[in-house]
Amino acid sequence: MVRKVFEKAGMIPGLQPGARTQADPANADAGKPRTAPGTMMGFLTVQSSAIQEAELLKGRVAELEGSAPLRRIDPATIKLSKWANRHEASFATAEFEQLKSEIGAAGGNVQPIKVRPLAVLNGSTPAAEAHFELIFGHRRHRACLELGIPVLAAVEQVSDVGLFEQMERENRGRKNLSPWEQGTMYRKALDEGLYPSLRRLADSLGVDVALVSKSLTLARLPDALIAAFSSPLEIQFRWASPLAEAVQKDPEGVVSRARELAKETVRPAAAKVFASLTAVPGGELNASTLSELKISKAGKKVGVLASDAKGRAVIHLEVGVLPEDRRKALAGLIEEFLNS
């Protein structure tokens, strides 16, 4: 048995018993094991170390392959994707100006954006000047574009579905989109056939179905209604159903009122635009048909009797006009008036 082990060990180059290389001195084997089992153990030790090193290298390669490389890219070479979800109004806010100022002071964006190379998607090898498509980081990309500086970006090849889902999740984790922007993003994904149904889209993103439905309702409103607001970012989730119902009941009237509002030099507040668009023809009780009534005390205006977006009467009084001990008395007077 020992002889067979010895013979097998002798078949391995460099481990033949008694063999010496030209550079070895005559006594080079003095410290080496002279038995077959010892020679074999030495061989296995060397092999074990090599295997461990190979496994470590394989793990490192896998780690590098799993991370997207970072590059400084000319923002002008990056185009927006078809699911771009930021309205121009998003880049005209004080918050965006502050972000741009911070990026400018730092000499670039610290948090990288993510892009995918267009050349790879077309089946060719991307050149150094290859153009890219934005996955997420619209505000950081726009800031660097306006500052005229390179943008730090992670480059990753992803599918259309991967792009959409990464963009949506990144937005939820950072600066949330407005209801209308969110709905526009969902509408594009469904219109492009990215998902077979609203429910599948919601399940894939881990978003409540009702939220997706309301967002889509806003995004599918006529363009004239959206243009009636000074900015679509002002449109609220809770207005989705009333606006959609108003369009369904009186499409021509709603669009006509929306166009008139869009012509005004100074746009009304968003709540008043909503009230006007949802007004019921015929003068029924509605937020848009109830005018504010002044409430005075000693000839001085101290409040108003107004209405909210749903047509409910609301009394607004200046601070300090109604002492706490007289609130019940006022409620009693209103109740008496309504019952009379």
N, C-alpha and C positions, 0 to 999 in steps of 0.2 A: 504493500500500500504506500509506504513512504517512498519507494522507488518511483511509483507512478506519479505521485505529487511532485517529486523532484524533476522528473522528466517533463511534466507540464510546465513547471516554472522555467525550465531550461529553454522552452520554446519561445519565451518572451524575450525580445531583444534587450540586451543590456543587463539581463539577470542571470545569464549562464554562469554556473559555478566555476570559479577560477578564471573567468574571462577578465582581461584588463584592456583598457583603451590605451592609445599611444601616449596620452598625457598622464596616465596613472603611474605612480611609482610602484615599485615592486611590492611594497608593503601596504598598498592602498586598500587591500581587503582585510587589513588587520582588525578594523572595528566592525566589519560586517558579519552578519550571522552566517555560519558555515554549514548549518543543517538545512535540509529541504524545507521543513516547516518554518524555520526562521526566515528563509528567503521568501517563501510565499507570504508570510505575514508582512514583510517589508513591502512587497508588491501591493498587497491589499490596502495598506496604510496610505501609500501614494495615490492609489486609485480613489480611495475614500475622500481624500482632500480635494482631488480634481473634480470629483462629482459634486461635492459641496460647493466648490467655487463656481462650477457651471450652473448649479441651481440658483445661486445668488445672482449671477449675471442674467439668467433667464427672467428672474423676478424683476430685476432692474429694468430690463428691456420692456417687459410688460407694463411696468409702471410708467415709463416714458411714452409708450404707445398709447396709454389711456389718457394722457394729458394733452391738451391742445397747446401747441407752441405759441409763444407770445411774440408779436412783431410790432414795430412802429410803422404805421401805414398812412399814406396820404389819404385823408378823409374824402378827398374829391374822387378817389378811385373806388369808393364804396357806394353802392346803390341801395336804395330802400327796397325791401321785398314787397310783393303784392299784398302782404298782410300788414303793411306798415300801419300802426294804430295811433300815432300821435297827430292831433290836429294842429294846424299852424298856430292856433291860439295858445297852445301849450308852450310855445317858444317866445311868447310875448309877456311872460309873467315876471314879477320881481324874484320869484323863487328860481326861475331859470337863469336870470341875470346873476344871481348870487352863485349858482353852480358854475357858470361860465367864469366868473371872477376868481373862484377858488381854483379852477383848473388852470387858468392863466397864471395865477400866482405860483402854482406848483410846477409850471412848465409842462403840464400835460395831465391826462387823467390817470389817477392812481389805480382805480378799479378798472380793469380792462373791459372793453366791449367784446362781443363775439361776432365773428363773420364766417361765411363759408366761401371758398374759392369758386368762382364761376367756371373757370377752365376745367377743374376736376369734374364738375357736374356735366360738362359737355364731352367728357371722355378723353380729354387731352391733358398733357402734363402742363401745369401752370408755370408760366414764366415769372421772372422777378417782378414784372410790371403788371401782372394779372389783376383783373378787377375782382371785387368781392361783393357779396350780398350780405346786408346787415341782418343778424339774427336777433340780437337785443343790444340795448344801449343807445337808443335813439337820441336822448338828451345829451349824453356825453359826446356822441358822434357829432351832433349839431354844434355843440360848444366848440369843439376842436376845429370844425369846419369854419366857423365864423372867426375864430382866433387865428386861423391860418397856420396851425401847428399839427404835427403828426399825431395820430390817435393810437394809443396802445390797445392792441386787439389780440384776442385768442382766435386762432384759425382752426376751424374744425369742419370736416366734411359731414354734413347731416342731410337727411331726407327732408322733403317738404313738411311731413308730419312732425318730424323732430324739430325743425325750425319753428313751426307754429307753437308747439307745446313749450319749448324753451323760452320763446318770446313771452308767452302768456304767463308762465310761472315767474319769470324774472320781473315782470311788471307788478304782479301781486306782491312780490317780496320787496319792492322798492316803492317808487312813486306810483300809486294806483291810478289807473286810467279813469276818466270820467265815465258815467253810465253810457253816454252816446258813443264814446271812443271804444269802450268795451264791446258794445253791441255791433259796431261797425266791423270790428275784428272777427267776431263770431259769424256775422253775416257773410263776410268774404270767404271764410273757411267752409261754410255750408254751400255757398254758391259755386265754389270751385270743386266741390265734391270731395273735400279732404276727409269729411266724416259723412256717413250715410244718413245720420239723423241727429236731431238736437240732443236727444238723450245720450247717444254714443259720444258726442262731443263733450257733454257735461261729465260723463263717467270717466273719459280719458283724461280730463283736466282736473278731476276731483272738485268740480264746482257744482253748487246747488242748481238743479234744473230750473227752478222758478226764477232764479237770478239770471240765468242765461236767457230765459223766455222774455223777461222784462227788457233786458238789454237789446234783444233782437227786435222787440216791438218798437223801441225808440229808433233803432237804426233803419227800420223800414218805413218810417214816416216820410211823407212827401218832402222833397228838398225845400219847397217854399215854406213849410212850417219851421224847419231848422233855421232857415235864413231869417226868420222873424226875430229870433233871439240875437242879442249882441254877440253871443258866443255859444256854440253848442255845448260847451263845457258846463254851462249853467243849468242845463236840463237835468231834472232829478228823476230818480228811479220811480218814485210814486206817481209821477205824471204820465207814465207810459200808457196805462189803461185808459184814463180819461181822454188823452189826446187821440188815441186810436179810436175810441168810441165816437168822439166828435167828428173825426174824418169819415167814419162809416155812416153816421146819420146825416151829415151835411157836408159832403166833400167840397162842393163849389163854394159854399159860404165860408168854410174854414180856410181854404186856400186864398180866397179873396181878402179876408181879414189879415191873413199872414202877409200878403203882398203889400197891403197898406201899412202895416207895422214896419216892414222892411224899408219903406220909403222915408220914414221919420229920421230926421237928422240926429236927434237924441233919442235913443231907444229907451222904452220903458224898462223898469226892473223886470227880471225874469218871471217873477210871480204874476205881475200884471199882464205880461205877454201870454202866459199860460191861461189866465182868467179870461182874456179876450178871445183866445182861440177856442176855449171850451164853452163859450157863451151859448145859451139855448135860445134859438130864434123864437120870437113871440113875447119877449120880455118876462119870462119866468124868473123866479128868484134865483139869482146867480151872482157870483162874485163880481162879474164885469158889469152888471146892471144896477148894482147897489152903489150909490155915491156915498162918500164919507160925510157924516153929519158932525158939525162942530159942537163940542160941549164946552160951555163957558161958566166962569165963576167970577162975579163982580166985574163983568165986562171983559174978562181975560180968558183966552182959550186955554183950557186945562186938559183937553182930551178930545177923542173922536169916537163916534159910533161907526164902525167899519164892517168889513166882511172878509173872510179868509178865502182861500182858493176854492173851497167847496161850497161857498155861499152862506156860511154860518156867520151870524151877527157876532161881532167882537167889539168890546168896549176897551179903549186904550186911554188910561189916565196917567197924567204926569206923576212922578214920584212925590209922595208926601201929600197929594191932594186928598186921598182917601185913607183916613186913619184906620188902623186895624179894628178898633172897636165899632166902626160904622159900616164895615163890610157886610155884616149880617143884615143891617138895616136897609142897605142898598139892595141886597138880594131879595128882601121882603117886599120892597117897593116894586121891583121888576115883576115878581111873582103876582103881586096884587094887580098890576097893570095888565099882565097877560090874561088874568082870569076875569077881568072886568068886561 
